[in-house]
Amino acid sequence: MRACLRLLLLFALTTGAAYLASRVLVPNAVPGADSERPQWHLQLAFVLRSIELIGLGGMVLVLTGCPGIRPQKMRWRAIPNASHSS
């Protein structure tokens, strides 16, 4: 359980750091190919977006693979009836 939470935190921090870096370093760049000459800001935007999506994928894998993080189904247990006591 603790390892799963650490992995989830690691992927969340990676995703958040890549998102913040892309907004600070290349705020108006959209990752895509516009010309044949490579442009550094488009390449950086592409790399940061890739890291962000890898982090999100890792979070999905951790959430699906670790049963301790998901909420358990509520199990109803029988409560003894006080009226049957003599």
Buried (B, 14 or more C-beta within 10 A) or exposed (E): EEEBEEBBEBBBEBBEBBBEBBEEEBEEBEBEEEEEEEEEEBEBBBBBBEBBEBBBEBBEEBBEEBEEBEEEEEEEEEEEEEEEEE
